Amino acid sequence: MTTAVERMQFSDRVLIRSIILRADGGSGLAGQQARVGGWVKTGRKADKDAFAFLELNDGSCTSNLQVIVEADKGDLGQLVLTGTCLQVDGVLKLPPDGKKQKVELQVEKVIHVSVVDASKYPLPKTRLPLELLRDYVHLRARTNTVSAVARIRDGLSYATKRFFHEHGFCYVNTPNITTSDCEGAGEMFQVTTLISEAEKLEKNLIKNPPPSEIDVESAKLIIKQRGNDVAQLKSVKASKQEIGAAVAELQKAKENVLKMEERSKLQPGIPQKDGKIDYSQDFFARQAFLTVSGQLQLESYACALSTVYTFGPTFRAEKSHTSRHLAEFWMVESEMAFAELEHDMDCAEDYVKFMCQWLLDHCMEDMQFFADKIDKSCIDRITMSAKTPFARITYTEAVELLTEAVKNGKKFENHVEWGIDLASEHERYLTEVKFQKPVIVYNYPKEIKAFYMRLNDDSKTVAAMDVLVPKVGELIGGSQREERYDVMLSRMKEMGLPIEPYEWYLDLRRYGTVKHCGFGLGFERMVQFATGLDNIKDCVPFPRSAGRADL
């Protein structure tokens, strides 16, 4: 442990976390000069306004640094206001015995002050409900909970990239705009310029109305007149210069008529063809959507680079207002060639364990905050997940266990029978009550799974798997992909899917097919699993859901 403050490489300030998160709480830095910056959480004047105590936080950690400012260093009335931004120079010193903090900063000079209007600032000292904070999405990162979520997300993001890099996966950027529906559910946001172009055209036609038939005919008469002029000049053997000028005028007249005829055909509204929207006139010359998954595109790289993953935003136009749904959410997706369902389950389990251990090793202060303020069991939950082998059961075994629970008096809102898509209450019963740890359920009925999942030999189930965890339910969904061309084609026809948009996907089976598998992890669900937050809208910096897209 060093005895000198650690200044940031790209700034002359010192991160508060590098002071107070030391093993000694910062006491070993007493006597050191430090420049810190941050926002005042709380402040109070003392000793008849001779000085003020400020709790300063710069977002690098949950804990605050106590700062002492004397009245001759600045306007204490402004400095103590919650939300005030400060940058100060000072000396770290040991506080009096009996104080909670191990070190504090005695200010020698105030470098920067930006005050707030206390009557208008929406974030008071007292704790606001998370639901209310969503109305101030641009400011809520200043609160303890939301800033801790941001650091947890950062830790999980780094852990994700570290895990896949260490296991030989290549990071691939899959497109956000796609022409394929991976889930087959049809709940996709459409990407189009037809509406904006139609609005632009309508305004243009109002400002500059299209030419009438009379206007076009008049313009054609001018062509005839210009043609006569050229003929007349040639008959009198006029100079080349005169004839050339006349020909140029004739050409202009012809071009003008072409433009007028084209403009006369313009009609307000979205272009139609055969009674349907004409997407050939759209930006991509076909229907396009925001992606619900990068899986299909990722598979094309898995069939060349063998082991790949992607990490990015995905979108679903599901008009749901529940605590489990977002319209924009992040997914971690992996694909492995020369691998089958068992390998897929092994990789998914190790990945979850790696992330849980990473939080325990590198994000403990924030995890302790969530244990104290949000969910007392969150640390125990991720510790258990990091250390305990996951249970593995087939879908049929899962249904049998749920049926047995119903016979023993357990009541579920959703009926239990073979063939249903397990509801969140079923998943949580298995993980929280029956096994009390994460559970991997595999071999699902083909009717409730996507067309690309490999059909098992029983022709009733597919080689699909879901990783279920306490608090959340489904965290990961994956499968062995169907590599057999004829079987996949049959499945697509069986499910009524159009073949043309997926021809490229079928090519992967036509040319050098290989057994492969993959999975997708809902990143916000992982954050929810770790922190214990009840609403997934609080697990993402800028939540988008039906009716809300602030900023």
Phi, psi and omega per residue, in radians:
M1 nan 2.230 -3.100
T2 -1.335 2.791 3.085
T3 -1.879 0.216 3.126
A4 -2.113 2.573 3.121
V5 -1.185 2.572 -3.118
E6 -1.766 1.805 3.124
R7 -1.362 2.572 3.105
M8 -1.143 2.555 -3.104
Q9 -1.175 -0.593 -3.060
F10 -1.922 0.404 3.099
S11 -2.801 2.775 3.124
D12 -1.654 0.198 3.104
R13 -1.695 2.979 3.137
V14 -1.992 2.276 3.080
L15 -1.161 2.371 -3.137
I16 -1.057 -0.608 -3.132
R17 -1.105 -0.552 -3.124
S18 -1.270 -0.188 3.088
I19 -1.682 -0.989 -2.939
I20 -1.613 -0.177 3.091
L21 -1.661 0.134 3.013
R22 -1.142 2.774 3.141
A23 -1.016 -0.534 -3.135
D24 -1.640 0.143 3.135
G25 1.251 0.148 -3.131
G26 1.735 -0.073 -3.083
S27 -1.110 -0.482 -3.135
G28 -1.255 -0.146 3.130
L29 -1.714 0.060 -3.126
A30 -0.955 2.321 -3.125
G31 1.684 -0.173 -3.124
Q32 -1.479 2.524 3.021
Q33 -1.386 2.488 3.134
A34 -2.644 2.459 2.987
R35 -1.892 2.147 3.136
V36 -2.197 2.715 3.081
G37 -2.426 2.641 3.132
G38 3.014 -2.884 -3.113
W39 -2.067 2.437 -3.095
V40 -1.266 2.137 3.051
K41 -1.441 -0.895 3.059
T42 -2.508 2.756 3.107
G43 -2.702 2.618 3.091
R44 -2.641 2.523 3.059
K45 -1.450 2.722 -3.125
A46 -2.552 2.861 3.068
D47 0.907 0.942 3.112
K48 0.979 0.789 3.084
D49 1.163 0.396 3.122
A50 -1.318 -0.514 3.096
F51 -2.719 3.076 -3.130
A52 -2.407 2.555 3.003
F53 -1.729 2.224 3.118
L54 -2.124 2.414 2.989
E55 -1.718 1.910 -3.027
L56 -1.859 2.375 3.131
N57 -2.348 2.316 -3.131
D58 -1.911 0.152 3.101
G59 1.482 -0.075 -3.118
S60 -1.378 -0.270 3.108
C61 -2.804 3.008 3.135
T62 -1.284 -0.683 -3.052
S63 -1.221 2.664 3.107
N64 -1.804 2.714 3.015
L65 -1.763 2.202 3.087
Q66 -1.337 2.237 -3.110
V67 -2.092 2.332 3.137
I68 -1.933 2.125 -3.111
V69 -2.110 2.210 3.090
E70 -1.465 2.717 -3.010
A71 -1.060 -0.498 -3.120
D72 -1.364 -0.050 -3.136
K73 -1.645 -0.277 -3.134
G74 3.036 3.055 3.130
D75 -1.319 1.782 -3.067
L76 -1.090 -0.541 3.131
G77 -1.057 -0.564 3.101
Q78 -1.511 -0.632 -3.068
L79 -1.157 -0.522 -3.049
V80 -1.453 -0.100 -3.087
L81 -1.268 2.325 3.099
T82 -1.068 2.257 -3.141
G83 1.789 -0.248 3.120
T84 -1.090 2.364 3.108
C85 -1.676 2.292 -3.084
L86 -2.315 2.553 2.855
Q87 -2.315 2.213 -3.020
V88 -2.390 2.678 2.955
D89 -1.822 2.517 3.129
G90 -2.969 -3.024 -3.139
V91 -2.053 2.267 3.064
L92 -1.313 2.369 -3.132
K93 -2.522 2.795 3.111
L94 -1.357 2.348 3.112
P95 -1.344 2.943 3.087
P96 -1.045 2.683 3.129
D97 -0.996 2.520 3.098
G98 1.627 -0.137 3.137
K99 -1.423 2.638 -3.108
K100 -1.184 -0.763 -3.090
Q101 -1.314 2.638 -3.124
K102 -1.614 -0.313 -3.122
V103 -2.689 2.695 3.073
E104 -2.509 2.875 -3.093
L105 -1.947 2.135 3.039
Q106 -1.586 2.002 -3.039
V107 -1.282 2.301 3.042
E108 -1.823 -0.504 -3.114
K109 -2.690 2.357 3.053
V110 -1.610 2.057 -3.087
I111 -1.525 -0.698 -3.065
H112 -2.571 2.422 3.043
V113 -2.403 2.293 2.978
S114 -2.326 1.916 -2.991
V115 -1.521 2.958 3.089
V116 -2.135 2.750 3.004
D117 -1.525 1.820 -3.035
A118 -1.024 -0.464 -3.117
S119 -1.326 -0.284 -3.099
K120 -2.012 -0.361 -3.083
Y121 -1.125 2.144 -2.985
P122 -1.433 -0.054 -3.104
L123 -1.934 1.669 -3.120
P124 -1.364 3.113 3.092
K125 -1.114 -0.646 -3.098
T126 -1.244 2.740 -3.085
R127 -1.346 2.244 3.116
L128 -1.687 2.599 3.055
P129 -1.064 2.518 -3.125
L130 -1.067 -0.576 3.125
E131 -1.084 -0.729 3.119
L132 -1.180 -0.633 -3.131
L133 -1.097 -0.411 3.115
R134 -1.147 -0.302 3.064
D135 -1.381 -0.190 -3.139
Y136 -2.217 0.932 -3.018
V137 -1.083 -0.424 -3.139
H138 -1.393 -0.247 -3.125
L139 -2.031 -0.265 -2.960
R140 -1.173 -0.302 3.097
A141 -1.143 -0.219 3.099
R142 -1.392 -0.177 3.126
T143 -1.467 2.745 -3.090
N144 -1.063 -0.779 -3.053
T145 -1.156 -0.864 -3.058
V146 -1.210 -0.629 3.093
S147 -1.185 -0.616 3.093
A148 -1.171 -0.667 3.068
V149 -1.050 -0.743 -3.137
A150 -1.064 -0.701 -3.137
R151 -1.274 -0.595 3.054
I152 -1.127 -0.768 3.087
R153 -1.037 -0.756 3.133
D154 -1.066 -0.773 3.131
G155 -1.112 -0.742 3.135
L156 -1.200 -0.602 3.095
S157 -1.124 -0.801 3.133
Y158 -1.132 -0.726 3.130
A159 -1.085 -0.671 3.120
T160 -1.048 -0.895 -3.116
K161 -1.146 -0.627 3.120
R162 -1.132 -0.791 -3.105
F163 -1.059 -0.902 -3.064
F164 -1.217 -0.614 3.094
H165 -1.110 -0.759 -3.111
E166 -1.185 -0.361 -3.138
H167 -1.813 0.305 2.980
G168 1.405 0.314 3.109
F169 -1.490 2.490 3.086
C170 -1.722 2.277 -3.127
Y171 -1.381 2.191 -3.099
V172 -2.144 2.333 3.076
N173 -1.540 1.894 3.101
T174 -1.559 2.724 -3.023
P175 -1.307 2.573 3.019
N176 -1.453 -0.426 3.110
I177 -1.834 2.247 -3.038
T178 -2.467 2.828 3.033
T179 -1.957 0.116 -3.120
S180 -1.998 2.474 3.059
D181 -1.763 1.754 -3.060
C182 -1.140 -0.723 -3.065
E183 -1.428 -0.380 -3.133
G184 1.281 0.229 -3.088
A185 -1.611 -0.309 3.108
G186 1.380 0.040 -3.110
E187 -1.589 1.211 -3.035
M188 -2.117 2.570 3.025
F189 -1.394 2.248 -3.131
Q190 -1.499 2.448 3.081
V191 -1.859 2.012 -3.096
T192 -2.647 2.614 3.009
T193 -1.896 0.055 -3.087
L194 -1.082 -0.666 -3.110
I195 -1.192 -0.858 -3.134
S196 -1.132 -0.665 3.113
E197 -1.167 -0.660 3.109
A198 -1.150 -0.695 3.097
E199 -1.147 -0.716 3.115
K200 -1.104 -0.751 -3.136
L201 -1.127 -0.719 -3.123
E202 -1.083 -0.758 3.098
K203 -1.106 -0.697 -3.131
N204 -1.139 -0.711 -3.123
L205 -1.215 -0.537 3.073
I206 -1.216 -0.738 -3.123
K207 -1.287 -0.706 3.139
N208 -2.249 1.480 -3.084
P209 -0.957 2.567 3.131
P210 -1.173 2.654 -3.129
P211 -1.143 2.554 3.092
S212 -1.472 3.023 3.103
E213 -1.066 -0.644 3.124
I214 -1.109 -0.700 3.124
D215 -1.085 -0.743 -3.122
V216 -1.156 -0.747 -3.141
E217 -1.130 -0.653 3.109
S218 -1.117 -0.700 3.120
A219 -1.148 -0.608 3.116
K220 -1.193 -0.575 3.090
L221 -1.128 -0.583 3.110
I222 -1.157 -0.660 3.072
I223 -1.032 -0.794 -3.131
K224 -1.072 -0.737 3.137
Q225 -1.123 -0.748 3.136
R226 -1.151 -0.603 3.089
G227 -1.148 -0.704 3.076
N228 -1.096 -0.664 3.138
D229 -1.080 -0.750 3.135
V230 -1.117 -0.772 -3.142
A231 -1.093 -0.706 3.135
Q232 -1.105 -0.781 -3.142
L233 -1.112 -0.687 3.116
K234 -1.167 -0.648 -3.111
S235 -1.164 -0.545 3.137
V236 -1.659 0.162 3.122
K237 0.925 0.922 3.111
A238 -1.218 2.951 -3.110
S239 -1.173 2.743 3.102
K240 -1.024 -0.624 -3.123
Q241 -1.117 -0.751 -3.130
E242 -1.180 -0.754 -3.134
I243 -1.141 -0.720 3.125
G244 -1.045 -0.717 3.123
A245 -1.131 -0.692 -3.139
A246 -1.172 -0.716 3.099
V247 -1.086 -0.697 3.112
A248 -1.074 -0.709 3.104
E249 -1.129 -0.681 3.094
L250 -1.099 -0.747 3.137
Q251 -1.111 -0.724 3.103
K252 -1.065 -0.706 3.139
A253 -1.123 -0.721 3.109
K254 -1.126 -0.766 3.140
E255 -1.113 -0.654 3.124
N256 -1.095 -0.717 3.129
V257 -1.151 -0.720 3.121
L258 -1.048 -0.746 3.119
K259 -1.149 -0.710 -3.139
M260 -1.149 -0.709 3.126
E261 -1.141 -0.697 3.120
E262 -1.127 -0.774 -3.118
R263 -1.212 -0.551 -3.129
S264 -1.170 -0.340 -3.132
K265 -1.493 -0.206 -3.092
L266 -1.125 2.341 3.115
Q267 -2.214 2.423 3.094
P268 -1.159 2.740 3.121
G269 1.771 3.082 -3.130
I270 -1.354 2.325 -3.083
P271 -1.049 2.441 -3.111
Q272 -2.130 2.689 3.028
K273 -2.610 2.131 -3.108
D274 0.974 0.674 3.088
G275 1.363 0.078 3.129
K276 -2.170 2.828 3.101
I277 -1.085 2.315 -3.119
D278 -1.580 1.601 -3.103
Y279 -1.306 -0.166 3.086
S280 -1.136 -0.327 3.103
Q281 -1.659 0.033 3.119
D282 -1.375 3.013 -3.047
F283 -1.000 -0.769 -3.114
F284 -1.682 0.124 3.139
A285 1.090 0.313 3.068
R286 -2.925 2.964 3.098
Q287 -1.128 2.419 3.113
A288 -2.421 2.706 -3.046
F289 -2.461 2.837 2.912
L290 -1.351 2.429 -2.996
T291 -1.226 2.534 2.974
V292 -1.714 -0.195 3.131
S293 -2.983 2.527 3.065
G294 -1.634 0.163 -2.996
Q295 -1.026 -0.871 -3.036
L296 -1.068 -0.788 3.116
Q297 -1.153 -0.635 -3.138
L298 -1.120 -0.606 3.118
E299 -1.037 -0.624 -3.127
S300 -1.098 -0.576 3.097
Y301 -1.413 -0.528 3.066
A302 -1.121 -0.532 3.131
C303 -1.455 0.321 3.059
A304 -2.459 -0.709 -3.104
L305 -1.812 -0.070 3.047
S306 1.378 -1.018 -3.113
T307 -2.260 2.058 -3.041
V308 -2.448 2.827 3.027
Y309 -2.629 2.822 3.057
T310 -2.419 2.758 -3.092
F311 -2.576 1.884 -3.088
G312 -2.950 3.139 -3.097
P313 -1.333 2.544 3.037
T314 -2.321 2.868 -2.935
F315 -2.426 2.498 3.075
R316 -2.529 2.201 -3.093
A317 -1.551 1.001 3.127
E318 -1.727 2.044 -3.077
K319 -1.386 1.280 -3.141
S320 -2.105 2.450 -3.131
H321 -1.960 0.317 -3.094
T322 -1.342 2.985 -3.132
S323 -1.341 -0.015 -3.075
R324 -1.883 -0.044 -2.989
H325 -2.091 2.451 3.008
L326 -2.289 2.626 3.064
A327 -1.470 -0.478 3.077
E328 -2.198 2.141 -3.100
F329 -2.546 2.837 -3.069
W330 -1.816 2.465 -3.128
M331 -2.210 2.444 2.944
V332 -1.835 2.092 -3.079
E333 -2.229 2.400 3.140
S334 -2.248 2.677 3.057
E335 -2.435 2.406 -3.124
M336 -2.284 2.149 3.033
A337 -1.446 2.769 -3.125
F338 1.027 0.650 -3.117
A339 -2.472 2.661 -3.099
E340 -2.131 -3.044 -2.993
L341 -1.001 -0.711 -3.125
E342 -1.091 -0.693 3.088
H343 -1.130 -0.660 3.133
D344 -1.072 -0.791 3.133
M345 -1.140 -0.696 3.123
D346 -1.071 -0.788 -3.110
C347 -1.142 -0.783 -3.132
A348 -1.073 -0.755 -3.140
E349 -1.123 -0.805 -3.135
D350 -1.106 -0.631 3.133
Y351 -1.123 -0.810 3.117
V352 -1.093 -0.763 3.126
K353 -1.068 -0.717 -3.124
F354 -1.083 -0.779 3.138
M355 -1.128 -0.740 3.131
C356 -1.079 -0.774 3.130
Q357 -1.141 -0.609 3.122
W358 -1.091 -0.743 3.116
L359 -1.094 -0.710 3.138
L360 -1.158 -0.614 -3.073
D361 -1.493 -0.501 -2.963
H362 -2.205 -0.183 -3.066
C363 -2.271 0.577 -2.988
M364 -1.179 -0.597 -3.132
E365 -1.090 -0.777 3.122
D366 -1.203 -0.654 3.100
M367 -1.119 -0.650 3.102
Q368 -1.154 -0.622 3.075
F369 -1.054 -0.811 -3.129
F370 -1.170 -0.600 3.089
A371 -1.154 -0.623 -3.125
D372 -1.357 -0.649 -2.955
K373 -1.888 -0.460 -2.981
I374 -2.049 -0.959 -3.018
D375 -2.546 1.857 -3.068
K376 -1.055 -0.417 -3.046
S377 -1.652 0.035 -2.990
C378 -1.111 -0.712 -3.141
I379 -1.194 -0.733 3.088
D380 -1.073 -0.642 -3.090
R381 -1.161 -0.816 -3.113
I382 -1.330 -0.468 3.056
T383 -1.145 -0.796 3.104
M384 -1.079 -0.710 -3.116
S385 -1.187 -0.575 -3.141
A386 -1.291 -0.511 -2.989
K387 -1.834 -0.342 -2.972
T388 -1.838 2.339 3.049
P389 -1.059 2.417 3.131
F390 -1.289 2.529 3.021
A391 -1.285 2.608 3.099
R392 -2.301 2.141 3.134
I393 -2.431 2.671 3.066
T394 -1.325 2.843 3.071
Y395 -1.005 -0.732 -3.133
T396 -1.069 -0.730 3.096
E397 -1.143 -0.637 3.116
A398 -1.100 -0.779 3.134
V399 -1.123 -0.672 3.108
E400 -1.098 -0.718 3.126
L401 -1.161 -0.696 3.126
L402 -1.189 -0.692 3.108
T403 -1.107 -0.716 3.097
E404 -1.101 -0.685 3.119
A405 -1.104 -0.700 3.110
V406 -1.107 -0.744 3.116
K407 -1.074 -0.509 -3.127
N408 -1.568 0.160 3.034
G409 1.871 -0.084 3.123
K410 -1.241 2.316 -3.131
K411 -1.905 2.201 3.056
F412 -1.981 2.551 3.064
E413 -1.221 -0.559 -3.122
N414 -1.779 2.298 -3.100
H415 -1.075 2.514 -3.140
V416 -1.863 2.125 2.992
E417 -2.823 2.786 -3.137
W418 -1.122 2.265 3.136
G419 1.961 -0.246 3.117
I420 -1.373 2.742 2.972
D421 -1.491 2.068 -3.065
L422 -0.961 2.275 3.113
A423 -1.476 2.911 -3.131
S424 -1.003 -0.667 -3.136
E425 -1.140 -0.580 3.085
H426 -1.201 -0.783 -3.122
E427 -1.093 -0.719 -3.111
R428 -1.268 -0.522 3.060
Y429 -1.116 -0.779 -3.125
L430 -1.090 -0.722 -3.047
T431 -1.490 -0.579 -3.030
E432 -1.694 -0.488 -3.073
V433 -1.905 -0.993 -3.018
K434 -1.229 -0.921 -3.066
F435 -1.816 -0.426 -3.123
Q436 0.967 0.708 3.083
K437 -2.988 2.991 3.103
P438 -1.032 2.552 -3.109
V439 -2.299 2.369 3.022
I440 -1.838 2.094 3.092
V441 -1.825 2.318 -3.069
Y442 -2.400 2.938 -3.110
N443 1.080 1.250 -3.121
Y444 -1.556 2.759 3.030
P445 -1.022 2.411 -3.073
K446 -1.124 -0.484 -3.074
E447 -1.148 -0.399 -3.074
I448 -1.861 0.172 -3.128
K449 -2.159 2.909 -3.013
A450 -1.272 2.821 -3.055
F451 -1.134 -0.410 -3.025
Y452 -1.532 0.003 -3.119
M453 -1.470 2.409 -2.992
R454 -1.170 2.220 3.120
L455 -1.248 2.250 3.110
N456 -1.334 2.958 -3.081
D457 -1.125 -0.393 -3.139
D458 -1.364 -0.119 -3.140
S459 1.056 0.154 3.105
K460 -1.909 -0.521 -3.067
T461 -2.112 2.847 3.076
V462 -2.093 2.753 -3.100
A463 -1.394 1.146 3.133
A464 -1.880 2.729 3.086
M465 -2.564 2.552 3.034
D466 -2.201 2.370 3.017
V467 -1.655 2.035 -3.132
L468 -1.835 2.410 -3.119
V469 -2.296 2.698 3.079
P470 -1.028 2.683 3.098
K471 1.387 -0.663 -2.997
V472 -1.927 -0.732 -2.973
G473 1.682 -2.229 -3.107
E474 -1.201 2.157 3.086
L475 -1.875 -0.662 -3.100
I476 -2.310 2.452 2.984
G477 -2.194 2.348 -3.110
G478 -2.731 3.137 3.136
S479 -2.975 2.863 2.839
Q480 -1.409 2.330 -3.077
R481 -1.446 2.607 3.104
E482 -1.299 1.997 -3.092
E483 -1.717 -0.143 -3.081
R484 -1.556 2.064 -3.059
Y485 -0.980 -0.883 -3.051
D486 -1.145 -0.647 3.134
V487 -1.195 -0.739 3.128
M488 -1.130 -0.766 3.137
L489 -1.048 -0.722 3.114
S490 -1.113 -0.732 3.126
R491 -1.116 -0.707 -3.137
M492 -1.127 -0.747 3.114
K493 -1.156 -0.682 3.127
E494 -1.061 -0.627 -3.106
M495 -1.608 0.031 3.072
G496 1.273 0.482 3.141
L497 -1.494 2.488 3.060
P498 -1.189 2.430 -3.069
I499 -1.448 -0.695 -3.001
E500 -0.939 -0.813 -3.119
P501 -1.127 -0.311 -3.065
Y502 -1.901 0.209 3.141
E503 -0.993 -0.709 -3.140
W504 -1.109 -0.622 3.140
Y505 -1.214 -0.658 3.077
L506 -1.179 -0.501 3.094
D507 -1.010 -0.582 3.136
L508 -1.094 -0.433 3.097
R509 -1.603 -0.426 3.136
R510 -1.314 -0.655 -2.978
Y511 -2.058 1.764 3.053
G512 1.177 0.842 -3.113
T513 -1.136 2.739 -3.100
V514 -2.651 2.586 3.026
K515 -1.142 2.303 3.125
H516 -2.672 2.842 -3.084
C517 -2.602 2.959 3.133
G518 -3.001 3.060 3.112
F519 -2.662 2.889 3.069
G520 -2.292 2.343 3.110
L521 -1.943 2.229 3.051
G522 -1.324 1.931 -2.978
F523 -1.119 -0.713 3.124
E524 -1.124 -0.565 3.078
R525 -1.174 -0.610 3.073
M526 -1.143 -0.696 3.085
V527 -1.098 -0.744 3.123
Q528 -1.110 -0.736 3.100
F529 -1.054 -0.717 -3.096
A530 -1.290 -0.744 -2.994
T531 -1.577 -0.452 -3.085
G532 1.478 0.122 3.109
L533 -1.098 2.474 -3.070
D534 -1.420 -0.566 -3.049
N535 -1.947 2.197 -3.086
I536 -1.158 -0.315 3.114
K537 -1.188 -0.288 3.098
D538 -1.637 0.055 -3.112
C539 -1.785 0.086 -3.100
V540 -2.341 2.503 -3.071
P541 -1.026 -0.818 -3.075
F542 -2.238 1.491 -3.039
P543 -1.151 2.367 3.016
R544 -2.068 2.202 3.118
S545 -2.592 3.037 -3.099
A546 -0.943 2.103 3.126
G547 1.516 -0.083 -3.108
R548 -2.376 2.157 3.008
A549 -2.632 1.130 -3.081
D550 -1.246 2.426 -3.129
L551 1.296 nan nan
